[in-house]
Amino acid sequence: MSPEMLKYSRIMRIVVLLFFIGYLLWQGTGLTYFFAAVCALFLAATCYQLWQSRD
């Protein structure tokens, strides 16, 4: 996969994770807070990958 495509797929992953975290927090139960925290870890990892692959 080309580096440009990897960059765009990571950006799309960030957008989806942000939307999903917002939805889980809006639901507001204990279990959804846990899954939102797990998604936040994936978000941090994706942001780190995107930051490391910058030009």
mmCIF entry with sequence, helices, sheets and N, C-alpha, C, O atoms, coordinates in Angstrom:
data_MODEL
# 
_entry.id   MODEL 
# 
_entity.id                         1 
_entity.type                       polymer 
_entity.pdbx_number_of_molecules   1 
# 
_entity_poly.entity_id                      1 
_entity_poly.type                           'polypeptide(L)' 
_entity_poly.nstd_linkage                   no 
_entity_poly.nstd_monomer                   no 
_entity_poly.pdbx_seq_one_letter_code       MSPEMLKYSRIMRIVVLLFFIGYLLWQGTGLTYFFAAVCALFLAATCYQLWQSRD 
_entity_poly.pdbx_seq_one_letter_code_can   MSPEMLKYSRIMRIVVLLFFIGYLLWQGTGLTYFFAAVCALFLAATCYQLWQSRD 
_entity_poly.pdbx_strand_id                 A 
# 
loop_
_entity_poly_seq.entity_id 
_entity_poly_seq.num 
_entity_poly_seq.mon_id 
_entity_poly_seq.hetero 
1 1  MET n 
1 2  SER n 
1 3  PRO n 
1 4  GLU n 
1 5  MET n 
1 6  LEU n 
1 7  LYS n 
1 8  TYR n 
1 9  SER n 
1 10 ARG n 
1 11 ILE n 
1 12 MET n 
1 13 ARG n 
1 14 ILE n 
1 15 VAL n 
1 16 VAL n 
1 17 LEU n 
1 18 LEU n 
1 19 PHE n 
1 20 PHE n 
1 21 ILE n 
1 22 GLY n 
1 23 TYR n 
1 24 LEU n 
1 25 LEU n 
1 26 TRP n 
1 27 GLN n 
1 28 GLY n 
1 29 THR n 
1 30 GLY n 
1 31 LEU n 
1 32 THR n 
1 33 TYR n 
1 34 PHE n 
1 35 PHE n 
1 36 ALA n 
1 37 ALA n 
1 38 VAL n 
1 39 CYS n 
1 40 ALA n 
1 41 LEU n 
1 42 PHE n 
1 43 LEU n 
1 44 ALA n 
1 45 ALA n 
1 46 THR n 
1 47 CYS n 
1 48 TYR n 
1 49 GLN n 
1 50 LEU n 
1 51 TRP n 
1 52 GLN n 
1 53 SER n 
1 54 ARG n 
1 55 ASP n 
# 
_struct_asym.id          A 
_struct_asym.entity_id   1 
# 
loop_
_struct_conf.conf_type_id 
_struct_conf.id 
_struct_conf.pdbx_PDB_helix_id 
_struct_conf.beg_label_comp_id 
_struct_conf.beg_label_asym_id 
_struct_conf.beg_label_seq_id 
_struct_conf.pdbx_beg_PDB_ins_code 
_struct_conf.end_label_comp_id 
_struct_conf.end_label_asym_id 
_struct_conf.end_label_seq_id 
_struct_conf.pdbx_end_PDB_ins_code 
_struct_conf.beg_auth_comp_id 
_struct_conf.beg_auth_asym_id 
_struct_conf.beg_auth_seq_id 
_struct_conf.end_auth_comp_id 
_struct_conf.end_auth_asym_id 
_struct_conf.end_auth_seq_id 
_struct_conf.pdbx_PDB_helix_class 
_struct_conf.details 
_struct_conf.pdbx_PDB_helix_length 
HELX_P HELX_P1 AA1 PRO A 3  ? GLN A 27 ? PRO A 3  GLN A 27 1 ? 25 
HELX_P HELX_P2 AA2 GLY A 30 ? GLN A 52 ? GLY A 30 GLN A 52 1 ? 23 
# 
_struct_conf_type.id          HELX_P 
_struct_conf_type.criteria    ? 
_struct_conf_type.reference   ? 
# 
loop_
_atom_site.group_PDB 
_atom_site.id 
_atom_site.type_symbol 
_atom_site.label_atom_id 
_atom_site.label_alt_id 
_atom_site.label_comp_id 
_atom_site.label_asym_id 
_atom_site.label_entity_id 
_atom_site.label_seq_id 
_atom_site.pdbx_PDB_ins_code 
_atom_site.Cartn_x 
_atom_site.Cartn_y 
_atom_site.Cartn_z 
_atom_site.occupancy 
_atom_site.B_iso_or_equiv 
_atom_site.pdbx_formal_charge 
_atom_site.auth_seq_id 
_atom_site.auth_comp_id 
_atom_site.auth_asym_id 
_atom_site.auth_atom_id 
_atom_site.pdbx_PDB_model_num 
ATOM 1   N N  . MET A 1 1  ? 0.852   -1.174 0.000  1.00 0.00 ? 1  MET A N  1 
ATOM 2   C CA . MET A 1 1  ? 0.000   0.000  0.000  1.00 0.00 ? 1  MET A CA 1 
ATOM 3   C C  . MET A 1 1  ? 0.897   1.235  0.000  1.00 0.00 ? 1  MET A C  1 
ATOM 4   O O  . MET A 1 1  ? 1.928   1.266  0.673  1.00 0.00 ? 1  MET A O  1 
ATOM 5   N N  . SER A 1 2  ? 0.502   2.229  -0.745 1.00 0.00 ? 2  SER A N  1 
ATOM 6   C CA . SER A 1 2  ? 1.323   3.434  -0.846 1.00 0.00 ? 2  SER A CA 1 
ATOM 7   C C  . SER A 1 2  ? 1.266   4.237  0.453  1.00 0.00 ? 2  SER A C  1 
ATOM 8   O O  . SER A 1 2  ? 0.287   4.153  1.195  1.00 0.00 ? 2  SER A O  1 
ATOM 9   N N  . PRO A 1 3  ? 2.306   5.007  0.725  1.00 0.00 ? 3  PRO A N  1 
ATOM 10  C CA . PRO A 1 3  ? 2.318   5.819  1.950  1.00 0.00 ? 3  PRO A CA 1 
ATOM 11  C C  . PRO A 1 3  ? 1.163   6.822  2.014  1.00 0.00 ? 3  PRO A C  1 
ATOM 12  O O  . PRO A 1 3  ? 0.640   7.110  3.090  1.00 0.00 ? 3  PRO A O  1 
ATOM 13  N N  . GLU A 1 4  ? 0.777   7.344  0.861  1.00 0.00 ? 4  GLU A N  1 
ATOM 14  C CA . GLU A 1 4  ? -0.335  8.300  0.829  1.00 0.00 ? 4  GLU A CA 1 
ATOM 15  C C  . GLU A 1 4  ? -1.647  7.623  1.230  1.00 0.00 ? 4  GLU A C  1 
ATOM 16  O O  . GLU A 1 4  ? -2.468  8.208  1.938  1.00 0.00 ? 4  GLU A O  1 
ATOM 17  N N  . MET A 1 5  ? -1.831  6.393  0.770  1.00 0.00 ? 5  MET A N  1 
ATOM 18  C CA . MET A 1 5  ? -3.049  5.658  1.113  1.00 0.00 ? 5  MET A CA 1 
ATOM 19  C C  . MET A 1 5  ? -3.066  5.300  2.597  1.00 0.00 ? 5  MET A C  1 
ATOM 20  O O  . MET A 1 5  ? -4.120  5.344  3.231  1.00 0.00 ? 5  MET A O  1 
ATOM 21  N N  . LEU A 1 6  ? -1.915  4.947  3.154  1.00 0.00 ? 6  LEU A N  1 
ATOM 22  C CA . LEU A 1 6  ? -1.835  4.675  4.591  1.00 0.00 ? 6  LEU A CA 1 
ATOM 23  C C  . LEU A 1 6  ? -2.218  5.912  5.398  1.00 0.00 ? 6  LEU A C  1 
ATOM 24  O O  . LEU A 1 6  ? -2.921  5.823  6.405  1.00 0.00 ? 6  LEU A O  1 
ATOM 25  N N  . LYS A 1 7  ? -1.742  7.064  4.937  1.00 0.00 ? 7  LYS A N  1 
ATOM 26  C CA . LYS A 1 7  ? -2.059  8.319  5.624  1.00 0.00 ? 7  LYS A CA 1 
ATOM 27  C C  . LYS A 1 7  ? -3.567  8.567  5.629  1.00 0.00 ? 7  LYS A C  1 
ATOM 28  O O  . LYS A 1 7  ? -4.141  8.912  6.662  1.00 0.00 ? 7  LYS A O  1 
ATOM 29  N N  . TYR A 1 8  ? -4.204  8.389  4.471  1.00 0.00 ? 8  TYR A N  1 
ATOM 30  C CA . TYR A 1 8  ? -5.646  8.628  4.394  1.00 0.00 ? 8  TYR A CA 1 
ATOM 31  C C  . TYR A 1 8  ? -6.441  7.599  5.201  1.00 0.00 ? 8  TYR A C  1 
ATOM 32  O O  . TYR A 1 8  ? -7.465  7.937  5.794  1.00 0.00 ? 8  TYR A O  1 
ATOM 33  N N  . SER A 1 9  ? -5.981  6.358  5.227  1.00 0.00 ? 9  SER A N  1 
ATOM 34  C CA . SER A 1 9  ? -6.699  5.351  6.010  1.00 0.00 ? 9  SER A CA 1 
ATOM 35  C C  . SER A 1 9  ? -6.583  5.640  7.506  1.00 0.00 ? 9  SER A C  1 
ATOM 36  O O  . SER A 1 9  ? -7.524  5.386  8.258  1.00 0.00 ? 9  SER A O  1 
ATOM 37  N N  . ARG A 1 10 ? -5.447  6.164  7.938  1.00 0.00 ? 10 ARG A N  1 
ATOM 38  C CA . ARG A 1 10 ? -5.300  6.530  9.350  1.00 0.00 ? 10 ARG A CA 1 
ATOM 39  C C  . ARG A 1 10 ? -6.172  7.728  9.701  1.00 0.00 ? 10 ARG A C  1 
ATOM 40  O O  . ARG A 1 10 ? -6.738  7.785  10.793 1.00 0.00 ? 10 ARG A O  1 
ATOM 41  N N  . ILE A 1 11 ? -6.282  8.676  8.791  1.00 0.00 ? 11 ILE A N  1 
ATOM 42  C CA . ILE A 1 11 ? -7.156  9.830  9.035  1.00 0.00 ? 11 ILE A CA 1 
ATOM 43  C C  . ILE A 1 11 ? -8.610  9.374  9.127  1.00 0.00 ? 11 ILE A C  1 
ATOM 44  O O  . ILE A 1 11 ? -9.356  9.842  9.987  1.00 0.00 ? 11 ILE A O  1 
ATOM 45  N N  . MET A 1 12 ? -9.013  8.461  8.240  1.00 0.00 ? 12 MET A N  1 
ATOM 46  C CA . MET A 1 12 ? -10.384 7.934  8.304  1.00 0.00 ? 12 MET A CA 1 
ATOM 47  C C  . MET A 1 12 ? -10.617 7.180  9.609  1.00 0.00 ? 12 MET A C  1 
ATOM 48  O O  . MET A 1 12 ? -11.693 7.274  10.199 1.00 0.00 ? 12 MET A O  1 
ATOM 49  N N  . ARG A 1 13 ? -9.611  6.431  10.062 1.00 0.00 ? 13 ARG A N  1 
ATOM 50  C CA . ARG A 1 13 ? -9.730  5.701  11.330 1.00 0.00 ? 13 ARG A CA 1 
ATOM 51  C C  . ARG A 1 13 ? -9.901  6.676  12.488 1.00 0.00 ? 13 ARG A C  1 
ATOM 52  O O  . ARG A 1 13 ? -10.681 6.416  13.404 1.00 0.00 ? 13 ARG A O  1 
ATOM 53  N N  . ILE A 1 14 ? -9.180  7.799  12.458 1.00 0.00 ? 14 ILE A N  1 
ATOM 54  C CA . ILE A 1 14 ? -9.303  8.804  13.518 1.00 0.00 ? 14 ILE A CA 1 
ATOM 55  C C  . ILE A 1 14 ? -10.713 9.379  13.548 1.00 0.00 ? 14 ILE A C  1 
ATOM 56  O O  . ILE A 1 14 ? -11.303 9.529  14.618 1.00 0.00 ? 14 ILE A O  1 
ATOM 57  N N  . VAL A 1 15 ? -11.252 9.700  12.376 1.00 0.00 ? 15 VAL A N  1 
ATOM 58  C CA . VAL A 1 15 ? -12.602 10.266 12.309 1.00 0.00 ? 15 VAL A CA 1 
ATOM 59  C C  . VAL A 1 15 ? -13.634 9.277  12.847 1.00 0.00 ? 15 VAL A C  1 
ATOM 60  O O  . VAL A 1 15 ? -14.518 9.657  13.615 1.00 0.00 ? 15 VAL A O  1 
ATOM 61  N N  . VAL A 1 16 ? -13.525 8.016  12.448 1.00 0.00 ? 16 VAL A N  1 
ATOM 62  C CA . VAL A 1 16 ? -14.473 6.998  12.909 1.00 0.00 ? 16 VAL A CA 1 
ATOM 63  C C  . VAL A 1 16 ? -14.350 6.790  14.413 1.00 0.00 ? 16 VAL A C  1 
ATOM 64  O O  . VAL A 1 16 ? -15.360 6.689  15.109 1.00 0.00 ? 16 VAL A O  1 
ATOM 65  N N  . LEU A 1 17 ? -13.117 6.725  14.920 1.00 0.00 ? 17 LEU A N  1 
ATOM 66  C CA . LEU A 1 17 ? -12.932 6.537  16.361 1.00 0.00 ? 17 LEU A CA 1 
ATOM 67  C C  . LEU A 1 17 ? -13.487 7.716  17.152 1.00 0.00 ? 17 LEU A C  1 
ATOM 68  O O  . LEU A 1 17 ? -14.102 7.520  18.200 1.00 0.00 ? 17 LEU A O  1 
ATOM 69  N N  . LEU A 1 18 ? -13.280 8.934  16.666 1.00 0.00 ? 18 LEU A N  1 
ATOM 70  C CA . LEU A 1 18 ? -13.827 10.100 17.367 1.00 0.00 ? 18 LEU A CA 1 
ATOM 71  C C  . LEU A 1 18 ? -15.353 10.050 17.413 1.00 0.00 ? 18 LEU A C  1 
ATOM 72  O O  . LEU A 1 18 ? -15.958 10.328 18.448 1.00 0.00 ? 18 LEU A O  1 
ATOM 73  N N  . PHE A 1 19 ? -15.969 9.695  16.288 1.00 0.00 ? 19 PHE A N  1 
ATOM 74  C CA . PHE A 1 19 ? -17.420 9.577  16.253 1.00 0.00 ? 19 PHE A CA 1 
ATOM 75  C C  . PHE A 1 19 ? -17.905 8.491  17.213 1.00 0.00 ? 19 PHE A C  1 
ATOM 76  O O  . PHE A 1 19 ? -18.868 8.692  17.953 1.00 0.00 ? 19 PHE A O  1 
ATOM 77  N N  . PHE A 1 20 ? -17.231 7.341  17.196 1.00 0.00 ? 20 PHE A N  1 
ATOM 78  C CA . PHE A 1 20 ? -17.647 6.222  18.033 1.00 0.00 ? 20 PHE A CA 1 
ATOM 79  C C  . PHE A 1 20 ? -17.445 6.532  19.514 1.00 0.00 ? 20 PHE A C  1 
ATOM 80  O O  . PHE A 1 20 ? -18.283 6.165  20.338 1.00 0.00 ? 20 PHE A O  1 
ATOM 81  N N  . ILE A 1 21 ? -16.350 7.199  19.862 1.00 0.00 ? 21 ILE A N  1 
ATOM 82  C CA . ILE A 1 21 ? -16.117 7.590  21.256 1.00 0.00 ? 21 ILE A CA 1 
ATOM 83  C C  . ILE A 1 21 ? -17.201 8.558  21.713 1.00 0.00 ? 21 ILE A C  1 
ATOM 84  O O  . ILE A 1 21 ? -17.723 8.432  22.821 1.00 0.00 ? 21 ILE A O  1 
ATOM 85  N N  . GLY A 1 22 ? -17.538 9.518  20.867 1.00 0.00 ? 22 GLY A N  1 
ATOM 86  C CA . GLY A 1 22 ? -18.603 10.457 21.206 1.00 0.00 ? 22 GLY A CA 1 
ATOM 87  C C  . GLY A 1 22 ? -19.934 9.758  21.417 1.00 0.00 ? 22 GLY A C  1 
ATOM 88  O O  . GLY A 1 22 ? -20.671 10.081 22.348 1.00 0.00 ? 22 GLY A O  1 
ATOM 89  N N  . TYR A 1 23 ? -20.240 8.798  20.552 1.00 0.00 ? 23 TYR A N  1 
ATOM 90  C CA . TYR A 1 23 ? -21.484 8.044  20.693 1.00 0.00 ? 23 TYR A CA 1 
ATOM 91  C C  . TYR A 1 23 ? -21.500 7.249  21.996 1.00 0.00 ? 23 TYR A C  1 
ATOM 92  O O  . TYR A 1 23 ? -22.511 7.229  22.698 1.00 0.00 ? 23 TYR A O  1 
ATOM 93  N N  . LEU A 1 24 ? -20.391 6.597  22.319 1.00 0.00 ? 24 LEU A N  1 
ATOM 94  C CA . LEU A 1 24 ? -20.330 5.806  23.548 1.00 0.00 ? 24 LEU A CA 1 
ATOM 95  C C  . LEU A 1 24 ? -20.452 6.691  24.782 1.00 0.00 ? 24 LEU A C  1 
ATOM 96  O O  . LEU A 1 24 ? -21.121 6.321  25.748 1.00 0.00 ? 24 LEU A O  1 
ATOM 97  N N  . LEU A 1 25 ? -19.818 7.847  24.757 1.00 0.00 ? 25 LEU A N  1 
ATOM 98  C CA . LEU A 1 25 ? -19.931 8.756  25.898 1.00 0.00 ? 25 LEU A CA 1 
ATOM 99  C C  . LEU A 1 25 ? -21.343 9.308  26.026 1.00 0.00 ? 25 LEU A C  1 
ATOM 100 O O  . LEU A 1 25 ? -21.817 9.554  27.135 1.00 0.00 ? 25 LEU A O  1 
ATOM 101 N N  . TRP A 1 26 ? -22.014 9.501  24.905 1.00 0.00 ? 26 TRP A N  1 
ATOM 102 C CA . TRP A 1 26 ? -23.387 10.001 24.919 1.00 0.00 ? 26 TRP A CA 1 
ATOM 103 C C  . TRP A 1 26 ? -24.326 8.969  25.546 1.00 0.00 ? 26 TRP A C  1 
ATOM 104 O O  . TRP A 1 26 ? -25.304 9.337  26.196 1.00 0.00 ? 26 TRP A O  1 
ATOM 105 N N  . GLN A 1 27 ? -24.032 7.678  25.354 1.00 0.00 ? 27 GLN A N  1 
ATOM 106 C CA . GLN A 1 27 ? -24.855 6.622  25.947 1.00 0.00 ? 27 GLN A CA 1 
ATOM 107 C C  . GLN A 1 27 ? -24.757 6.650  27.469 1.00 0.00 ? 27 GLN A C  1 
ATOM 108 O O  . GLN A 1 27 ? -25.764 6.471  28.154 1.00 0.00 ? 27 GLN A O  1 
ATOM 109 N N  . GLY A 1 28 ? -23.576 6.869  27.999 1.00 0.00 ? 28 GLY A N  1 
ATOM 110 C CA . GLY A 1 28 ? -23.391 7.159  29.413 1.00 0.00 ? 28 GLY A CA 1 
ATOM 111 C C  . GLY A 1 28 ? -23.588 6.035  30.405 1.00 0.00 ? 28 GLY A C  1 
ATOM 112 O O  . GLY A 1 28 ? -24.048 6.290  31.518 1.00 0.00 ? 28 GLY A O  1 
ATOM 113 N N  . THR A 1 29 ? -23.261 4.800  30.054 1.00 0.00 ? 29 THR A N  1 
ATOM 114 C CA . THR A 1 29 ? -23.288 3.729  31.051 1.00 0.00 ? 29 THR A CA 1 
ATOM 115 C C  . THR A 1 29 ? -21.855 3.327  31.381 1.00 0.00 ? 29 THR A C  1 
ATOM 116 O O  . THR A 1 29 ? -20.917 3.710  30.680 1.00 0.00 ? 29 THR A O  1 
ATOM 117 N N  . GLY A 1 30 ? -21.695 2.565  32.437 1.00 0.00 ? 30 GLY A N  1 
ATOM 118 C CA . GLY A 1 30 ? -20.354 2.169  32.857 1.00 0.00 ? 30 GLY A CA 1 
ATOM 119 C C  . GLY A 1 30 ? -19.612 1.358  31.810 1.00 0.00 ? 30 GLY A C  1 
ATOM 120 O O  . GLY A 1 30 ? -18.417 1.556  31.591 1.00 0.00 ? 30 GLY A O  1 
ATOM 121 N N  . LEU A 1 31 ? -20.327 0.442  31.164 1.00 0.00 ? 31 LEU A N  1 
ATOM 122 C CA . LEU A 1 31 ? -19.695 -0.394 30.152 1.00 0.00 ? 31 LEU A CA 1 
ATOM 123 C C  . LEU A 1 31 ? -19.284 0.428  28.927 1.00 0.00 ? 31 LEU A C  1 
ATOM 124 O O  . LEU A 1 31 ? -18.223 0.194  28.348 1.00 0.00 ? 31 LEU A O  1 
ATOM 125 N N  . THR A 1 32 ? -20.115 1.376  28.541 1.00 0.00 ? 32 THR A N  1 
ATOM 126 C CA . THR A 1 32 ? -19.749 2.189  27.380 1.00 0.00 ? 32 THR A CA 1 
ATOM 127 C C  . THR A 1 32 ? -18.580 3.115  27.700 1.00 0.00 ? 32 THR A C  1 
ATOM 128 O O  . THR A 1 32 ? -17.789 3.430  26.811 1.00 0.00 ? 32 THR A O  1 
ATOM 129 N N  . TYR A 1 33 ? -18.454 3.559  28.955 1.00 0.00 ? 33 TYR A N  1 
ATOM 130 C CA . TYR A 1 33 ? -17.272 4.343  29.335 1.00 0.00 ? 33 TYR A CA 1 
ATOM 131 C C  . TYR A 1 33 ? -16.005 3.501  29.194 1.00 0.00 ? 33 TYR A C  1 
ATOM 132 O O  . TYR A 1 33 ? -14.968 4.000  28.758 1.00 0.00 ? 33 TYR A O  1 
ATOM 133 N N  . PHE A 1 34 ? -16.093 2.225  29.564 1.00 0.00 ? 34 PHE A N  1 
ATOM 134 C CA . PHE A 1 34 ? -14.942 1.333  29.422 1.00 0.00 ? 34 PHE A CA 1 
ATOM 135 C C  . PHE A 1 34 ? -14.552 1.189  27.954 1.00 0.00 ? 34 PHE A C  1 
ATOM 136 O O  . PHE A 1 34 ? -13.377 1.301  27.605 1.00 0.00 ? 34 PHE A O  1 
ATOM 137 N N  . PHE A 1 35 ? -15.541 0.941  27.095 1.00 0.00 ? 35 PHE A N  1 
ATOM 138 C CA . PHE A 1 35 ? -15.238 0.780  25.676 1.00 0.00 ? 35 PHE A CA 1 
ATOM 139 C C  . PHE A 1 35 ? -14.763 2.093  25.054 1.00 0.00 ? 35 PHE A C  1 
ATOM 140 O O  . PHE A 1 35 ? -13.949 2.076  24.131 1.00 0.00 ? 35 PHE A O  1 
ATOM 141 N N  . ALA A 1 36 ? -15.255 3.217  25.541 1.00 0.00 ? 36 ALA A N  1 
ATOM 142 C CA . ALA A 1 36 ? -14.758 4.507  25.061 1.00 0.00 ? 36 ALA A CA 1 
ATOM 143 C C  . ALA A 1 36 ? -13.293 4.687  25.440 1.00 0.00 ? 36 ALA A C  1 
ATOM 144 O O  . ALA A 1 36 ? -12.517 5.248  24.667 1.00 0.00 ? 36 ALA A O  1 
ATOM 145 N N  . ALA A 1 37 ? -12.910 4.217  26.620 1.00 0.00 ? 37 ALA A N  1 
ATOM 146 C CA . ALA A 1 37 ? -11.506 4.295  27.029 1.00 0.00 ? 37 ALA A CA 1 
ATOM 147 C C  . ALA A 1 37 ? -10.632 3.404  26.148 1.00 0.00 ? 37 ALA A C  1 
ATOM 148 O O  . ALA A 1 37 ? -9.520  3.786  25.787 1.00 0.00 ? 37 ALA A O  1 
ATOM 149 N N  . VAL A 1 38 ? -11.130 2.224  25.804 1.00 0.00 ? 38 VAL A N  1 
ATOM 150 C CA . VAL A 1 38 ? -10.381 1.339  24.903 1.00 0.00 ? 38 VAL A CA 1 
ATOM 151 C C  . VAL A 1 38 ? -10.227 1.996  23.531 1.00 0.00 ? 38 VAL A C  1 
ATOM 152 O O  . VAL A 1 38 ? -9.153  1.951  22.932 1.00 0.00 ? 38 VAL A O  1 
ATOM 153 N N  . CYS A 1 39 ? -11.295 2.602  23.045 1.00 0.00 ? 39 CYS A N  1 
ATOM 154 C CA . CYS A 1 39 ? -11.222 3.307  21.764 1.00 0.00 ? 39 CYS A CA 1 
ATOM 155 C C  . CYS A 1 39 ? -10.256 4.484  21.840 1.00 0.00 ? 39 CYS A C  1 
ATOM 156 O O  . CYS A 1 39 ? -9.577  4.792  20.861 1.00 0.00 ? 39 CYS A O  1 
ATOM 157 N N  . ALA A 1 40 ? -10.192 5.136  22.987 1.00 0.00 ? 40 ALA A N  1 
ATOM 158 C CA . ALA A 1 40 ? -9.251  6.245  23.154 1.00 0.00 ? 40 ALA A CA 1 
ATOM 159 C C  . ALA A 1 40 ? -7.811  5.752  23.060 1.00 0.00 ? 40 ALA A C  1 
ATOM 160 O O  . ALA A 1 40 ? -6.947  6.465  22.550 1.00 0.00 ? 40 ALA A O  1 
ATOM 161 N N  . LEU A 1 41 ? -7.545  4.540  23.547 1.00 0.00 ? 41 LEU A N  1 
ATOM 162 C CA . LEU A 1 41 ? -6.203  3.966  23.387 1.00 0.00 ? 41 LEU A CA 1 
ATOM 163 C C  . LEU A 1 41 ? -5.883  3.719  21.916 1.00 0.00 ? 41 LEU A C  1 
ATOM 164 O O  . LEU A 1 41 ? -4.778  4.011  21.458 1.00 0.00 ? 41 LEU A O  1 
ATOM 165 N N  . PHE A 1 42 ? -6.851  3.184  21.180 1.00 0.00 ? 42 PHE A N  1 
ATOM 166 C CA . PHE A 1 42 ? -6.652  2.994  19.744 1.00 0.00 ? 42 PHE A CA 1 
ATOM 167 C C  . PHE A 1 42 ? -6.475  4.339  19.036 1.00 0.00 ? 42 PHE A C  1 
ATOM 168 O O  . PHE A 1 42 ? -5.682  4.451  18.101 1.00 0.00 ? 42 PHE A O  1 
ATOM 169 N N  . LEU A 1 43 ? -7.204  5.345  19.475 1.00 0.00 ? 43 LEU A N  1 
ATOM 170 C CA . LEU A 1 43 ? -7.067  6.678  18.901 1.00 0.00 ? 43 LEU A CA 1 
ATOM 171 C C  . LEU A 1 43 ? -5.669  7.229  19.146 1.00 0.00 ? 43 LEU A C  1 
ATOM 172 O O  . LEU A 1 43 ? -5.059  7.804  18.244 1.00 0.00 ? 43 LEU A O  1 
ATOM 173 N N  . ALA A 1 44 ? -5.164  7.056  20.356 1.00 0.00 ? 44 ALA A N  1 
ATOM 174 C CA . ALA A 1 44 ? -3.813  7.526  20.669 1.00 0.00 ? 44 ALA A CA 1 
ATOM 175 C C  . ALA A 1 44 ? -2.775  6.794  19.821 1.00 0.00 ? 44 ALA A C  1 
ATOM 176 O O  . ALA A 1 44 ? -1.832  7.411  19.327 1.00 0.00 ? 44 ALA A O  1 
ATOM 177 N N  . ALA A 1 45 ? -2.942  5.490  19.651 1.00 0.00 ? 45 ALA A N  1 
ATOM 178 C CA . ALA A 1 45 ? -2.000  4.721  18.830 1.00 0.00 ? 45 ALA A CA 1 
ATOM 179 C C  . ALA A 1 45 ? -2.044  5.167  17.373 1.00 0.00 ? 45 ALA A C  1 
ATOM 180 O O  . ALA A 1 45 ? -1.006  5.264  16.719 1.00 0.00 ? 45 ALA A O  1 
ATOM 181 N N  . THR A 1 46 ? -3.241  5.437  16.867 1.00 0.00 ? 46 THR A N  1 
ATOM 182 C CA . THR A 1 46 ? -3.380  5.881  15.488 1.00 0.00 ? 46 THR A CA 1 
ATOM 183 C C  . THR A 1 46 ? -2.774  7.267  15.297 1.00 0.00 ? 46 THR A C  1 
ATOM 184 O O  . THR A 1 46 ? -2.105  7.518  14.295 1.00 0.00 ? 46 THR A O  1 
ATOM 185 N N  . CYS A 1 47 ? -3.001  8.159  16.240 1.00 0.00 ? 47 CYS A N  1 
ATOM 186 C CA . CYS A 1 47 ? -2.399  9.495  16.155 1.00 0.00 ? 47 CYS A CA 1 
ATOM 187 C C  . CYS A 1 47 ? -0.881  9.404  16.197 1.00 0.00 ? 47 CYS A C  1 
ATOM 188 O O  . CYS A 1 47 ? -0.192  10.131 15.481 1.00 0.00 ? 47 CYS A O  1 
ATOM 189 N N  . TYR A 1 48 ? -0.361  8.518  17.031 1.00 0.00 ? 48 TYR A N  1 
ATOM 190 C CA . TYR A 1 48 ? 1.085   8.324  17.106 1.00 0.00 ? 48 TYR A CA 1 
ATOM 191 C C  . TYR A 1 48 ? 1.629   7.795  15.775 1.00 0.00 ? 48 TYR A C  1 
ATOM 192 O O  . TYR A 1 48 ? 2.669   8.257  15.306 1.00 0.00 ? 48 TYR A O  1 
ATOM 193 N N  . GLN A 1 49 ? 0.932   6.831  15.166 1.00 0.00 ? 49 GLN A N  1 
ATOM 194 C CA . GLN A 1 49 ? 1.358   6.306  13.869 1.00 0.00 ? 49 GLN A CA 1 
ATOM 195 C C  . GLN A 1 49 ? 1.342   7.398  12.809 1.00 0.00 ? 49 GLN A C  1 
ATOM 196 O O  . GLN A 1 49 ? 2.263   7.498  11.997 1.00 0.00 ? 49 GLN A O  1 
ATOM 197 N N  . LEU A 1 50 ? 0.301   8.210  12.818 1.00 0.00 ? 50 LEU A N  1 
ATOM 198 C CA . LEU A 1 50 ? 0.206   9.292  11.842 1.00 0.00 ? 50 LEU A CA 1 
ATOM 199 C C  . LEU A 1 50 ? 1.305   10.317 12.066 1.00 0.00 ? 50 LEU A C  1 
ATOM 200 O O  . LEU A 1 50 ? 1.869   10.841 11.105 1.00 0.00 ? 50 LEU A O  1 
ATOM 201 N N  . TRP A 1 51 ? 1.613   10.607 13.321 1.00 0.00 ? 51 TRP A N  1 
ATOM 202 C CA . TRP A 1 51 ? 2.659   11.572 13.646 1.00 0.00 ? 51 TRP A CA 1 
ATOM 203 C C  . TRP A 1 51 ? 4.031   11.037 13.232 1.00 0.00 ? 51 TRP A C  1 
ATOM 204 O O  . TRP A 1 51 ? 4.862   11.794 12.730 1.00 0.00 ? 51 TRP A O  1 
ATOM 205 N N  . GLN A 1 52 ? 4.272   9.750  13.435 1.00 0.00 ? 52 GLN A N  1 
ATOM 206 C CA . GLN A 1 52 ? 5.560   9.153  13.071 1.00 0.00 ? 52 GLN A CA 1 
ATOM 207 C C  . GLN A 1 52 ? 5.757   9.084  11.558 1.00 0.00 ? 52 GLN A C  1 
ATOM 208 O O  . GLN A 1 52 ? 6.895   9.101  11.088 1.00 0.00 ? 52 GLN A O  1 
ATOM 209 N N  . SER A 1 53 ? 4.686   9.008  10.799 1.00 0.00 ? 53 SER A N  1 
ATOM 210 C CA . SER A 1 53 ? 4.805   8.869  9.346  1.00 0.00 ? 53 SER A CA 1 
ATOM 211 C C  . SER A 1 53 ? 4.727   10.201 8.610  1.00 0.00 ? 53 SER A C  1 
ATOM 212 O O  . SER A 1 53 ? 4.615   10.225 7.385  1.00 0.00 ? 53 SER A O  1 
ATOM 213 N N  . ARG A 1 54 ? 4.784   11.302 9.340  1.00 0.00 ? 54 ARG A N  1 
ATOM 214 C CA . ARG A 1 54 ? 4.690   12.604 8.679  1.00 0.00 ? 54 ARG A CA 1 
ATOM 215 C C  . ARG A 1 54 ? 5.895   12.805 7.758  1.00 0.00 ? 54 ARG A C  1 
ATOM 216 O O  . ARG A 1 54 ? 6.944   12.187 7.942  1.00 0.00 ? 54 ARG A O  1 
ATOM 217 N N  . ASP A 1 55 ? 5.727   13.658 6.791  1.00 0.00 ? 55 ASP A N  1 
ATOM 218 C CA . ASP A 1 55 ? 6.793   13.892 5.793  1.00 0.00 ? 55 ASP A CA 1 
ATOM 219 C C  . ASP A 1 55 ? 7.906   14.735 6.325  1.00 0.00 ? 55 ASP A C  1 
ATOM 220 O O  . ASP A 1 55 ? 8.866   15.014 5.607  1.00 0.00 ? 55 ASP A O  1 
# 
